[in-house]
Amino acid sequence: MRKVAIFDIDGTIFRSSLLIELVDVLIEKGIFPVSVRADYEQEKVRWLDRNGDYDSYIAAVVEVYIKNIKGVQYQSFLNSAKIVVDRYRYRTYRFTEDLIKELKKQNYYLLAISNSPKGILDLFCKELGFDMVYGRFYELGPTDRFTGKIEDEHLIANKANILRRAVKKNDLTLEGSVGVGDTESDIPFLELTERSICFNPNMMLYKHGKRNGWEVVVERKDVIYKVNKKN
């Protein structure tokens, strides 16, 4: 039975958000109107000025995406997603990308879970060598245009259940498993893995990880700090 390693993507491997970059390209290509920037710009500024939080910012971007993706052809989305991946494939953290390479050499089954759209995740994670990718799946209508609905949203919201399903479906083992996340939404799957790594964590994950003796790793510029290192 192969061991499994599970990674969050945005902020954990990618040094930004795939969804944020995708929305920027969709605006750049005229698929989304330029005016939609106003719907999340205030939250972005509040976050940058430390008067707001990142969750509010990303929630505003998600709302803009859901509202404006309706009626967009899948090929237009795919072309924009390819542009994002071509531009930012190497905008990754050294620690997590090196860890992926190390685990691949050890024949780990690599599993990615993210709330970004699955279409762009598939492209980005393929370059990194992931075996399975879970993300938000936006429904397509009969003419290959997005309906604006998210399919099985409750499934992607429960990352622990996704990990359990993947383990069962692919004959994997949690013995020796590795998990890497950056926010409290990753806690459920980190509680299942043997080696749980809080990478560049927000405060809620940091406190939870410290209480549970998990590894805490911070990468800043070209320096990697490790706390509670088990291995």
Phi, psi and omega in degrees: 000131181282143173284156184241144173233131184241133183233137160285161184250299184292122180082354181247315172251307179278133184275038176191206175239127178300323181294317179300314180293325178294315179299320178300317180290320178299325176288315180303322182272002178079011179282321170255143177292147180301330184299339184291342178301328181296337183284343177231354184298321181297317179292326177297314180295318178300319178293313180298326180274003181064026175259348179227188181237161183295325181301320179293322178296309183293327178297323178292323178293318178301316180298318178296318182296312181299318182292324188260346180284340180301126179091351180282136178291144181302321182296324177295318176298313183297318178299319179291320178297321179295323178297316180300313182293320178298321182286321194241013181308323185260010175273065185238166176277139182295318184300309184288323179293322176294323179295319177301314180299319179296317181291325177297321178296331180270009176065032174289148171275120185262123184239129178247136177226126182208160176267003174287162179301137185298325182302318180281328177297319180302317180293313183293316184284335177298320179298331182269349176091025178288147180274327183214141182230130175242130177207183178288129182253110181272129187293140174253141176275184184295341180255022179061034173246144182291141180270345184092358179262151177254128180276136175049047183299329181295334181289313181291339179287340181249088186291332179293317179295324177298317178298315180299317180297317181296320179297314181292315185293327187251014177056051180256174176230144176275354176292124182077012184290156181233138177227139180226125179213171184231352179224173182296339178293344179268353182303316182305317180279333177292334178287346180265337185272151180285320176249104184253124186242121175266106186256123185045052189288153168283176189297320182295317178290321179302311181296318179295317180295319178297318180297326185263004178072024179283159175292139173238122183234132178235128176248120181228120185055242181250024180241135178244122180256134180238131180234143179058039182289123182267327189244000000 
